[in-house]
Amino acid sequence: MDADDISYPERFALHNFDVLLSGAEIRASVYRYFFSPPVEADGPMLREVIDAFGRADFYIPVGGLHPLEDFGVAIANSWNRPELGKQILTM
């Protein structure tokens, strides 16, 4: 099966700033699609990701902006207090 055999009901686009400014995370498992097209079995998982990012109410709370030297606080908050939201390091 090639990439042309997989059809999705509509095109989905996500701008870099949508990911960066909302603090969203793209996990490494998605990067493999830069090198080879998805297979049919990946369709449901990819549709779930697309649907989540495409919702108007999609929001990732930012729990703190930390200078790089305060990485320990950011890591501790991420690990111990995830309800605060995404911890972002600034440079």
N, C-alpha and C positions, 0 to 999 in steps of 0.2 A: 504494500500500500504506500502511495506517496502523498505528499502534503495536499495535492489537489483533490484527493478522495475524501478529505475531512472537510465538512461544511459546517459553518456556524451561522446562526440566523442574522447576525449583523456584525459589522466591523466595530472593534473596540480600540480606542486610542487612549493612552495615558501619557501625559506630558511629564518630563523629568521633575518639574516643580511640584506636581501632584504627589509624587513619592517623597521628595526631599522635604517639602514644607509641611507635609502632614505627618512626617516621621514614620512613614510606612516602611516595611521591610520586605525585600525580595530575597527569598532564600535560594541557596545555590542550586536546588533541584530545577529551577526554572531556567537557569543559564544554559543548560544543555541544549535548549531550543535555538540558541544562537548558532550552533554548529550543525544541528540536524533537525529536521522538522519533527513535530510531535507525531506519535503513532496514534491509532484510533483509540487504544486503551487509555490514553492520556486525556481524551476529550472531556469526561465528566469532571476531572480535577481542574482542568483549565477553565471550564465553564463556571465552576464554583468561584475561582479567583476573579474572573471577569465580572461575574454578577456582584461580588462583594465590592469591588472597586467602583463599579458603575452605579451603585445606589446613591441617590441624592443625599441620604442621611449618613453616608460613610464618613467617619471621623475617628481619628486616632488622637487621644488627648496627649498633650505635651506636658510632662510632669516636671521638667526642669531643663534649663540650659546651663551647662557647666563649662568653665574654662578647662582646657586640656589637663592642666596640673591638678584639677579636682576629679580626675577620672575615678578615684576610689569612691567618692561620694556617689557618682553616677552609677557605678557598678553596684554598690550596696543598695541604692534605691531600686534599681532594676530587679535585683535578686530578692530583696526583703520586703519591698513595698511596691509591687507591680501596679497596684490600684492607683498610684500617683500618676501614671502615664509614662510615655516614652521619655527616656533621659537622653538628651542630646549634648554631645561635646562640641564646643566651639573653639576656633583657632583664630 
